[in-house]
Amino acid sequence: MRNIIVDELVQKPIEEQEIEIVERKGIGHPDSISDGIAESVSRALCNEYIDKFGDIMHHNTDEVQITAGESHPQFGGGEVITPMDILLTGRGISEIHEKKEDKIEIKKIGLDRIAIAAAKEYLKENIINLDVETCAVVECKIGHGSGDLRDVFKRSTANDTSFGVGYAPFSETDKIVLSTENLLNSKDFKKKLPQVGEDIKVMGLREGDNITLTVASAMVSKYVDDLDHYIDTTDKLKENVLKLAFEHTERDVDVYVNTADNYENKENPSVYLTVTGTSAEMGDDGSVGRGNRANGLITPNRPMSMEATSGKNPINHVGKIYNLLSNKMADDVIENVEEVKQIHIMLLSQIGKPIDIPKSASAQIILNDGYKLEDAAPKVKEIMHSWLGNISIITDMLVKGDLRTF
């Protein structure tokens, strides 16, 4: 029996709370780059394991560290002086021992080669003005392991005592913050304004019915002619973000872009100019798990786990699976249970116990007017039970790249 408990959440719904803070670190932020590389390496290993060994082997690649380089951006040009260092660490299976008749057959993969290739490919696809071969040094220190294919990876049991949390629905502020970064880093937007880099941080503050968005956006120096062009670009960013925000809310919205800029010295202004579009080129380091949570946001008003999701194996690492699963459960409840206005879900594993039978699976709900807990609880339990019974869906989505981890 799954230990599923549904209780009523005694607090104001998020939209009625006076203060709400929501943050997103864009895909070019050094912490997000670390997350993206870690997950890309894990996915590449999963596919290689399936291809060469017939099944996913044990691995965790969630220890990516970026040490920033040095650059000299200038209007209309600039150069990277010292490349950023990217260190891939963790653990992975590089060979298996498979018994065939009276012989032991050893099968191997090029773990380091696969990891480095995956990291470079991720950078090429996502930090489009970064010359990976000259502006980044990728080093692999992932520990190699070996094992018996029959027993090396016990998929049915949790690898740790850990928890995952999720909530739904997204608030207006959640939607605006996430949509803003997604828009500014979309391919269509880059075609219109190529000078906008990928290192975009969006901080949302709602005070009552007033939303303030503070956007920090790195600019790519070779596409910015001069200070006037730079200022014009920040104005265009503000216009686009405001337009997007009003698609999600009728509240008052203020947008500020690159508030640390200083234009007093016109000949030598202090502005957010980069050569590659990411601050990792010149001073900002990055690590896995220091940025967005599994739902893509940092939300101090909502339940959060400090667990790093990206790069952990998608088979039995509950720190990854439960955070993603709980958000899927929460979305499903909001979509299909009309009685529920807001839901928080917490899943707790116990090391060595079956993943699909948590030590605790709890849901806290705020009800819509006119409904009682006993109306909603059975429906919520049914959805949670169904997701736990089909938990391998999360693994399949992760291997295919269909589920975002940050």
N, C-alpha and C positions, 0 to 999 in steps of 0.2 A: 504494500500500500504506500502511495506517495503522501508525504506529510504536507498537504496543502492547506493553508489557513488563510481565510479571507476576513479582514476586519475593516471597520469603518475608520477612516482617517479624519481625526478631529483637528482641522486647521482650515484657514481660509484657502479657497482655490487660488492658484498662482496669479490669475488675472485680477484678483481682488486685493492682493497684497500691495502695500504701499511702495515697497522698493523691490526691484528685481535687477539682477546683474547677470549678463550672459556674455561669454567671450568665445571667439574662435580664432585659432592660429591657422593661417592659410597654408596651402601646400608648400609654399616656398619658405616658410619659417623654419629655422634650423631644427627645432624639435619635431615639426611635422615631416621634414625631410628624413629625419632619423626613423620616425614611425613608418613612413612610406617605404624606405629601403628595407627595413626589418621585415615588413609584411611581404614585400616583393621577393625577398630571398626565401622566406618560408614557402611561399606559393611555388616558386621555381623548384625548390627541393621536393615538395609534394608531388609535383608532376613528373620529376625525374625518377623519384622512388616508384611511382606507379608504372612508369614506362620500363624501368630497368629491373625492379624487384617485384612488381605486381601488386604492391601495397605501399601505403604511407608508413615510413619508419619514424622512430622517435627523433625529435629535434626541437630546439628552441633557439631562435635567432633574434631575441628581443633585447640585445645588448649593443646596439649600434651607438657609436659616439662620434660626433663631428667636432673637430677642432678648427676654428675659423682660420682663414688665411689672411692675406693682406692685399689691398687693392688701391688704385688711384683713379677714381672716376672723375671725368671732366665732361662738361657739356660738349656733345658731339663726338665723344670718344672715351678715352681712359683705358686702363689695362689692369689685369690681375698680376700682382707682383709675386705673391707667394700662394700656391694653391692650398685649398682646404684639405685637411686630412680626414678621411672617413675610415673608422675602424670597425670591422665586423667581428663580433665575438658571439659566443654561445656554445651550443653543442649540437652535433648531428651524427647520424650513422653514415659512414663512408663505405662500409662493406658488410656483407652478410655471408653467413656460412649455412649452406643448404645441403642437407644430406640426401644423396641420390644413390640408392642401392647401398653399396659398401664404401662409397666415396663421399668426401666432403667437398662440395663445389663452392668456391669463393667468388662472389660477384662484387664488383667495386663501381663507385661513381667518382667523378672528379669534383668533390664537394667544394673545394676552394674556387675552382674555375667557375662552377655554376653560380656560386654566391657573388663573386666579383662581377660576372657578366650580368646578373640580375640587378645588382646595385647600379651599374653603369647605365643599363637600359632604362631603369626607372628615372635616373637623372636626366637622360636625354629626352625622355617623353614629357617630363614635368617641369624642368627648369630649362626652358628652351634656349636661353641666351648663354648658358654655361657650356663651355667647351670642356667636356668631361676628360678628355685625354691630357689637356694641358693645365686645367684649372682645378682639378681634383685628384687626389691620390687615394685610391681605395686599397686598403690592406685587409686581408682575411686572417683572423686568428681563431676561427671557429674550431673548437675541440672535436677531434674525430673519434668515433666509437665504432664498435662492431658488435654483431650479435647473431643469434640464431633466429631465423625468420619466423619460426613457429612460436617463439616465446618472448621476443624482445620487447614487444609493445602491447601491453594489456589494455585494449581499447575500452573495455567496459567499466574500468574503475578510475576514480579521480586521482590525479597525481599530487593533489595538495588539499589541505583544508582551507578553502577560500570562498569568497562570496562574489556575487555579481548583482548589480542593481540596474533597474530601468524605470522609465516613467513615460506617461503619455497623458494627454496630447501635448505637442509642442505649444508653447505660448506664442503670442504675436511677436514678442521680442526674440524668442528662439528662432522663429521662422525668418525674421528680418536679418538677424545676424548671420545665420547659415546661408541664406539666399544671397546676401551681399557678397560674401567671399566667393561663393559658387559663380556668381555673375562676373565679378571682376577677374576671375581666373578661368573663365570659359574661353574656348577657342575663338568664338565669334567676337568677343570683346577684345581679345588680343589683336585681332585683325583691324579693328577700328582704332585702338590705342595701343600700339606695340610697345610704347614707352612705359607701360604699366607692368612692373615685374610681378613675380609670383609670391614674393614675401609680403603678404597682406594680413594684417591683424585687425580684427573688428571687435570693438568693445561696446556692448550695449548696456545702457542704464535706463530703466524705466522708473520714474518717480510719479506715482499716481497715473495720470493720463499724459505725461510728457516723456517721450523717448529721446535719449541723446545717443547718437552713434559717433564714436571716435574711431576713425580709420587711419591706420598707419600703412602706407603703401610705398614700397621701394620703387624707384624709377630706374629704367635702364638708360644709362647715360648716352649711349651712341644714338638713341632716338630722340634725345632732348636737345634742341638747338641752343637754347639760352634760358635765362631766368624767366623771361616772359612766356616762353613755351612751357616751362615747368609750371608756372602759376596757372596758365590756361588749362593744363592737364588736371591739376588739382580741382579747378572749378568744374571741369567736365565730370570728374569722379563724383563730386558732391551732387551734381544734377542727376546723374544716373542712380546713385544710391537713394536719393530722395524719392525719385520716381518709383523705384522698386519698393521702398518702404510703404508707400501709400497704396500699394497693391495688397498689403497685408494688414493695414490698420487704418482707423479713422482718428487715432490719437495724434497729438502734435508731435512732430519729429524735427529734431535739429541734427545736422550732420557736420562734423569737423574732420578735415583731412590734413594729416601731417602737421599736427599742432606744435611740434618742436622746431619747425622751420623758422629761420630768422633771415629776413630780407634787408636788414638795415644797411649792410655793406653790399651795395649792388655789384661791386666788382668781385667780391668773394663771399657770396651768400652761404649760409649754412642750411643745406637742404638734404632731403633723403634721396641721394643719388648713388646708384650702384652700377657696376659694370655688367653684372650677370642677372640682376633681379632678385638676389637674395643677400641678406646681411651676413650669411655664413661666409661670404668672401672676405670679410674685413672686421671681424670682431665678435660676432655672436656665435657661441658654440651651441651644440644641440645634443639631446639624448632622448632615447625612446621613453615614452610614458610621462614626459613632463608637460605635455600639451593637452590636446583635446581628448575627451573621454570616448568611449565606444560609440556614442551617438553623434560624434562630431563637434560637440560643444563642451564648454566648461561652465557649469551652472551651480553656483553656490547656494541658490535657493532650493535646489532639488537634491535628492539623494545621489551621491556619487561614490564610486570606488576609486581608490588610488592605484589599482592594478593596471599595469601596462598591458594593453590588449594586442598591439601589433607585434608580430614575429613569434608569438607563442604557437606551439603546435596545435592544429585544429582537431585533434583526435581525443586527447584526454586532459588537456590543460584547462581546468575549470575556470581559472582566472580570465581566460579569453572567452570560452564558450558561454559561461553563465552571464557575462556582461552583455554579450550580443543577444543571447536567448531571451533575457529578461526584457530587453527593449522590444524584441519581436512580439513577445507575449503581450506587453502593454499596448502596443499598437493594435494588435488583434482584438483585444478587449474593447478598446475605445471605438473601433470600427464596427463591432458586432453586438455589443451589449449596450442598449440604449439607456439603461439605468445608471451607467457609470459616467460621471463627469470628468474625473481625474483619477489616475491610478499610479501607485508606486509598487514596484515588485522587487523582492529580495530573494535570492537563491543562495543557499549555503551548502557547500559540499563537505564531505568528510573523507580524508585521505584513505584510499584503499576500498572505498565503498562505490557501488554503481553510480555512474554519472546521471543516469536517468531517474534515480531515486535520491533526491537531495536529502541532507539531514533536516533541512527546513526549506519550504517554498511558501513564501507569504506574500499576500497582496493587501495593500491598504488602499481603500477606495473612498472617494467623495462622490456621493450620490446626486443625481439630478433631482430637482424638486418633485415631490409626489411619490418617490420610490423608497422602499425599505431594503435593509441589508439582505434580508431573506429572499427578496426578489432577485437580487443580482448575484449573490454568492455562488449558487450552483452553476450559473453560466460562466462565471469567472474561473471556477475550479475546473470546469470541463475544458476550457481553452488551455489553461496551464497544463492540465493532464495530457492533452493531446500533443502539445509542443514537446513535453518531456518524453513522450512515447515515440516521437519522431525527431529526436535531438540530432540525428545524423544529417538532417537537412542543413544545419548550420555548417557542418564540415564540408558538405558538397558545395555550398554557396561560397565558402572561403577559398576552396581550391580553384574554383572557376573564376574567382575575382569578382563575384556578384554581391559581396557584402563589404561595406566600408568599415574599417576598424578605427578610424580616427577622423 
